Amino acid sequence: MAPSNPAKRPSGKKPRTTVQRVQTGVRLEKRLLKVLKALAEYLDMSLGDLLEGMVLHNFEGKAPFQSETLSKIAALKEVYGLDLTASDSHRLLEMDPS
């Protein structure tokens, strides 16, 4: 966990970067969101921090998770019945709400 005072960071660590965040209304598949929220809780971070980290890693072609976390994700997918894979990306149709 990061120190409460950003000026006092462990040696060898990159200094923290100040950013401006904005609120957004993103629509996600229901089970996917449940897995993401549960994973954020498991990792003791906010959903926003989890998503930012995943995107930044992927933008650099890096895997965002190590094997232990991937195992936890697999377990959470089972719990929430998430059977979607990367091959489903951009092929999802939203259910008719009526």
C-alpha positions in Angstrom: 0.0 0.0 0.0 1.3 3.5 -0.8 2.5 5.7 2.0 0.0 8.2 3.3 2.5 11.0 2.6 3.5 10.9 -1.1 6.7 12.8 -0.3 7.8 9.9 1.9 8.0 7.1 -0.7 10.1 4.0 -0.4 13.5 4.3 -2.0 13.7 3.0 -5.6 10.0 3.7 -6.2 8.9 6.0 -9.0 7.4 9.2 -7.6 3.6 9.4 -7.7 2.0 11.3 -10.6 -0.7 13.8 -10.1 -3.6 13.4 -12.6 -7.0 14.9 -13.2 -9.8 12.3 -13.1 -13.3 12.7 -14.6 -16.5 10.9 -13.8 -17.7 8.8 -16.7 -20.8 6.7 -17.4 -19.5 3.5 -18.9 -21.8 0.6 -19.7 -20.4 -2.8 -19.1 -21.7 -6.3 -19.3 -23.3 -7.1 -15.9 -21.3 -10.2 -15.0 -18.0 -8.6 -16.1 -18.7 -5.6 -13.8 -19.3 -8.0 -10.9 -16.0 -9.7 -11.5 -14.2 -6.4 -11.8 -15.7 -5.0 -8.6 -14.9 -8.2 -6.7 -11.4 -8.2 -8.0 -10.9 -4.6 -7.0 -12.2 -5.4 -3.5 -9.8 -8.5 -3.3 -6.9 -6.2 -4.3 -8.0 -3.5 -1.9 -8.3 -0.8 -4.5 -11.0 1.2 -6.2 -12.6 0.0 -9.4 -11.2 3.1 -11.2 -7.7 2.3 -10.0 -8.1 -1.3 -11.2 -9.3 -0.2 -14.7 -6.6 2.5 -15.0 -3.9 -0.1 -14.2 -5.3 -2.6 -16.6 -5.5 -0.1 -19.5 -2.1 1.4 -18.9 -0.5 -2.1 -18.8 -2.3 -3.1 -22.0 -1.4 0.1 -23.8 2.3 -1.0 -23.3 1.6 -4.6 -24.3 2.2 -5.8 -20.8 0.1 -8.3 -18.9 -1.6 -6.5 -16.0 -1.9 -9.6 -13.7 0.4 -12.3 -12.4 -0.6 -15.9 -12.1 -2.0 -15.6 -8.5 -4.4 -12.8 -9.6 -5.3 -14.7 -12.8 -6.3 -17.6 -10.6 -8.5 -15.4 -8.5 -10.1 -13.9 -11.7 -10.9 -17.5 -12.9 -12.5 -18.2 -9.5 -14.5 -15.0 -9.6 -15.7 -15.7 -13.2 -17.0 -19.1 -11.9 -18.8 -17.4 -9.0 -20.5 -14.8 -11.2 -21.1 -17.1 -14.2 -18.9 -15.0 -16.6 -18.2 -17.2 -19.6 -17.2 -14.4 -22.0 -13.7 -14.5 -23.5 -11.6 -12.1 -25.6 -13.1 -13.7 -28.7 -16.5 -12.3 -27.7 -15.1 -8.7 -27.7 -16.9 -6.4 -30.1 -19.5 -9.1 -30.8 -21.8 -8.5 -27.8 -25.5 -7.6 -28.4 -27.4 -5.8 -25.7 -30.6 -7.5 -24.5 -33.9 -5.7 -25.3 -34.9 -4.1 -21.9 -38.6 -4.7 -22.6 
